[in-house]
Each structure stands twice: as C-alpha cells, then as structure tokens.
Amino acid sequence: MKLQEGQQTRERYIASNRFKCRDGKGPKFEKRWADRTSRLSKLDGFRFFTLLKRIEAYGVKYDDDINYISYTIWENKSNFDAWRTGEAFKEAHGGGGIMDFIKLLSTALFILNGGPKPAFYDGLFLESSKLPSMSAKSLGFEGDNGWRSIEADGENFINPDLFVFIKKFNVLNPVEFEKSYSKKKRFEQDFEGLLGTLLQRRDADKADDGFNFQSVFFFKDANSYEKYTQANAGQTNEEEKYADKITTSFYEGKLALMKEL
C-alpha cells in the first residue's frame, strides 16, 4: 500500500487470520493450536502472539460471525516474510508433506466454516509496559522451546491469558487521523494490568471488512480494562472525527507468547 505524504512509518508488522469456527467446535479449534509444533518465539523478529477468541461483553453486538483471530506481531515485514517462506512455517502447518497437509485440511474443514481470511497491518505508536509484573517472564508468556506448553482436551475452552479491546475505524483522512491519534493520551507506564497498545493501519489498498485502522489494547484481564476505562473517563477522542464508521470488539487472548511488543 502506498502511503500519503505525512503518514507515519511502520514500527512493527502484524499478521492475522480471521476464522469462523463452527458452533460448539471452539475447544477443538483451540486444541489444534495448543498441540501444534512451533518454534515461533525462537525466530528472528518475533515479538508477540496470541489466539484471540471474540466474546460477548459490555453490550456490544457484532455484525459478522468471525469468532477467532490468530494474531502475531513481528519486528518488520521482512521477518514475517522469512517465516512464511521458511521451514518453521511448514512445521506449524502440518509438517510440509502432502499427507500432513491433507490431514490438517480435513480436520480444519470439520471445525471451521470456510477458510481463514488474512489481514496484515503496519503497527504504529507502539507503547508497552515497563512494569516487572507485566513482563513475559512474570506473565508466563516466554514459552517452552518456542511455543506454550498448555494442556487442551478439546472439550473445554483454554483459560485466557489476556483481555483485548479493539476499536476499528474506517478513516477518510489517514494523515490527519494519525496526527490526531499521536497526540492522544493512551498509556501510562505504571498502570497495572495494561500490557501495551498500538494503532494498526491496514496493509492493503482496500480493506475487505471496510476498516483501514484499528487501535488495540492488551490488558491482563477484564478487571484491568474496567479500571483503565474508569481512570480515562471523559477523555476526548478527537481522532474519531476523521472516521465515518467505528466499531468495538472484545477478545480473550489465549496461548500468549511474547518476547516484547
């Protein structure tokens, strides 16, 4: 995507896939992720991963049936491209052999309603906590040999690691939106429970869901989100005047893996 003069340079690169999991198949879907072979956290440029499960919260109603998102933050796009074309990608997606791929595909078709929809973003205005209690080690997000070792039985949901709030925007004037967003107070380094936040700009000429920006906030839990909201009550959102459509959504983050945001 060609940027306009005055737009911000990316600080991170975010790769995601949106999934429609069939009713009642959520635990099985989560088990597939928990049991996969992966050395993600050992790769050059890896920063953060979580499997997002969308939840009903705070009276928000959704107009689509996307209920899971795989979400990975990379240092830059080159790191992502190297992973996507390397051996680690094959390992994490069935091993690379034709029989492994067929087995993976047949299982996915039973669990999912349609294939995944990718979405890529430039990460802007990244801010992360410096509190020791919010480090990868303190939170247990370091992983074991590149992946989290979490038991999943396919019958029960995996316990969440995070609470994630996402606000999506269809922005009409990207330059002014980014400029306004940069001036907004979003983060306090000593706010207990807030892991980090960033603005994401869609890396595409046209977003398939109609939203070209989204702000993402990572909290330790829903209680931390509520305390943060209360502490920032009354704050103006000047950047929103540059968007003609805004939606909010809430997620549980599972299988969180982190070096740093």
C-alpha positions in Angstrom: 0.0 0.0 0.0 1.4 3.4 -1.0 1.4 5.9 1.9 0.4 9.5 1.6 2.9 12.2 2.5 2.8 12.9 6.2 1.8 9.3 7.2 3.7 7.5 9.9 6.4 4.9 9.2 5.6 1.4 10.5 7.2 0.4 13.8 6.0 -3.3 13.7 4.3 -5.6 11.3 1.1 -7.5 12.3 -0.1 -10.7 10.6 -3.5 -12.1 11.4 -6.0 -14.6 10.2 -9.7 -14.4 10.9 -11.7 -17.6 11.4 -15.3 -18.7 11.6 -15.4 -21.6 14.0 -18.5 -23.8 13.8 -20.8 -23.8 16.8 -19.6 -25.9 19.6 -16.2 -26.5 18.0 -14.3 -23.8 19.8 -12.5 -26.1 22.3 -11.4 -28.4 19.4 -10.1 -25.4 17.5 -8.1 -24.2 20.5 -6.7 -27.7 21.0 -5.3 -27.7 17.4 -3.4 -24.5 18.2 -2.2 -25.8 21.6 -1.0 -29.1 20.2 0.8 -27.7 17.1 4.5 -27.9 16.5 6.0 -24.5 16.6 9.3 -22.7 17.4 7.7 -19.2 16.9 9.4 -17.4 19.8 12.8 -18.5 18.6 12.5 -16.9 15.2 14.2 -13.6 14.2 11.9 -10.7 14.6 9.2 -12.4 16.5 7.6 -10.2 19.2 4.2 -11.4 20.3 1.5 -14.0 19.5 -2.0 -14.7 20.9 -5.1 -16.6 19.7 -8.0 -14.2 20.1 -11.4 -15.6 20.9 -14.2 -13.0 20.5 -16.5 -12.7 23.4 -19.9 -11.0 24.1 -19.2 -8.2 26.6 -20.4 -4.8 27.7 -23.5 -4.9 25.5 -21.6 -4.9 22.2 -23.3 -6.6 19.2 -21.3 -7.9 16.3 -22.4 -7.8 12.6 -20.3 -10.8 11.5 -19.5 -14.3 12.7 -15.8 -14.1 12.9 -15.0 -15.6 16.3 -11.3 -16.3 16.3 -8.2 -14.4 15.2 -4.6 -15.6 15.1 -2.5 -12.5 15.9 1.2 -12.1 15.5 3.5 -9.1 15.9 6.8 -9.0 14.0 9.6 -6.6 14.2 9.2 -5.9 10.5 7.7 -7.3 7.3 10.9 -9.0 6.3 10.9 -11.1 9.4 7.3 -12.2 8.6 8.2 -13.0 5.0 11.2 -15.1 6.2 8.9 -17.1 8.5 6.2 -17.6 5.9 8.7 -19.0 3.4 10.8 -21.0 5.8 10.8 -24.4 7.4 9.2 -23.2 10.7 6.0 -22.3 8.7 5.8 -25.8 7.3 6.3 -27.3 10.8 3.5 -25.2 12.2 1.1 -26.1 9.3 1.2 -29.9 9.2 4.9 -30.6 8.6 5.0 -29.7 4.9 4.4 -33.2 3.5 1.3 -33.8 1.3 -0.3 -36.3 3.8 0.3 -33.9 6.7 -1.4 -31.1 4.7 -4.4 -33.3 3.8 -4.9 -34.4 7.4 -4.7 -30.8 8.6 -7.1 -29.6 5.9 -9.7 -32.3 6.6 -9.6 -31.5 10.3 -10.0 -27.8 9.7 -13.0 -28.3 7.4 -14.8 -30.2 10.2 -14.1 -27.4 12.7 -14.3 -24.3 10.6 -17.0 -22.7 8.5 -14.9 -21.7 5.5 -11.2 -20.9 5.2 -9.2 -18.3 7.1 -9.2 -14.6 6.0 -5.8 -13.0 6.3 -5.3 -9.3 7.3 -2.0 -7.5 7.6 -1.2 -4.2 9.3 1.5 -1.7 9.9 1.9 -1.2 13.7 2.1 2.5 14.8 2.6 4.4 18.0 3.6 1.3 20.0 3.6 1.7 23.7 4.3 -1.2 26.2 4.5 -1.6 29.9 7.9 -1.3 31.8 6.4 -2.9 34.9 8.2 -6.1 36.0 4.8 -7.6 36.7 3.9 -7.2 33.0 7.0 -8.8 31.6 6.9 -12.1 29.5 8.6 -13.9 32.4 6.2 -12.6 35.1 3.1 -13.4 33.0 4.4 -16.8 31.9 4.4 -15.9 28.2 8.0 -17.0 27.4 7.1 -20.4 26.1 8.9 -23.7 26.1 11.3 -24.2 23.1 9.4 -21.7 21.0 5.8 -22.4 22.0 3.5 -22.5 25.0 3.0 -25.9 26.7 -0.7 -25.9 27.6 -2.9 -28.9 28.1 -6.1 -28.8 25.9 -8.7 -31.6 25.9 -10.8 -30.4 23.0 -13.9 -30.4 25.3 -13.2 -27.3 27.4 -12.0 -23.9 26.5 -8.4 -23.0 27.3 -8.1 -20.4 30.1 -7.4 -16.9 28.8 -4.1 -15.1 29.3 -5.3 -11.7 28.3 -8.2 -9.4 27.7 -8.1 -7.5 24.4 -10.1 -4.4 23.4 -10.1 -3.4 19.7 -11.7 -0.3 18.1 -11.9 -0.4 14.3 -12.1 2.7 12.1 -12.9 3.5 8.5 -10.8 6.6 8.2 -11.4 9.1 5.4 -8.3 11.3 6.1 -5.4 9.0 7.2 -2.8 11.8 7.6 -4.9 13.8 9.9 -6.2 10.8 11.8 -2.7 9.6 12.5 -1.6 13.1 13.5 -4.5 13.4 15.9 -4.0 9.9 17.3 -0.4 10.6 18.1 -1.4 13.4 20.4 -3.9 11.4 22.4 -3.1 10.2 25.9 -3.4 6.4 25.7 -0.9 4.8 28.0 0.6 5.2 31.5 3.8 3.1 32.0 2.8 2.5 35.6 -0.8 1.4 35.0 -1.0 -2.0 36.5 -2.7 -4.5 34.2 -2.1 -2.7 30.8 0.5 -4.7 28.8 0.5 -2.4 25.8 -1.3 -0.6 23.0 -0.7 0.2 19.3 -2.5 1.6 16.3 -2.8 -0.7 13.3 -3.0 0.6 9.7 -4.3 -1.9 7.1 -1.6 -3.0 4.7 -3.9 -3.2 1.7 -5.2 -0.8 -0.9 -8.8 -1.7 0.2 -9.8 -3.4 3.4 -12.1 -6.3 2.8 -14.0 -5.6 6.1 -14.3 -1.9 5.4 -11.9 -0.7 8.2 -8.5 0.6 7.4 -7.3 1.3 11.0 -7.8 -0.2 14.4 -6.5 0.6 17.9 -5.6 -2.4 20.0 -5.2 -2.5 23.8 -3.8 -5.6 25.7 -4.9 -6.0 29.3 -4.1 -8.7 31.9 -7.8 -9.2 32.5 -11.2 -7.6 32.2 -10.9 -6.0 35.6 -7.8 -4.2 34.4 -9.7 -2.9 31.3 -12.5 -1.6 33.5 -10.1 0.2 35.8 -8.3 1.8 32.9 -11.7 2.9 31.3 -12.7 4.5 34.6 -9.3 6.2 35.0 -9.6 7.7 31.5 -13.3 8.6 31.6 -14.0 12.0 30.0 -11.0 11.9 27.6 -11.8 13.3 24.2 -11.4 11.2 21.1 -10.5 13.9 18.5 -9.2 11.3 16.0 -12.6 9.8 15.6 -13.9 12.8 13.6 -11.8 11.5 10.7 -13.7 8.2 10.6 -17.2 7.6 9.2 -17.6 4.2 10.8 -16.4 2.9 14.2 -16.9 -0.5 15.9 -15.6 -2.0 19.1 -14.9 -5.7 20.0 -13.6 -7.7 22.9 -11.5 -10.8 23.0 -9.9 -13.3 25.3 -6.2 -13.8 24.3 -5.1 -17.4 24.6 -1.7 -19.2 24.2 0.0 -15.8 24.6 3.7 -15.9 23.6 6.0 -12.9 23.9 9.5 -11.6 23.6 8.3 -8.0 23.7 5.6 -6.0 21.9 
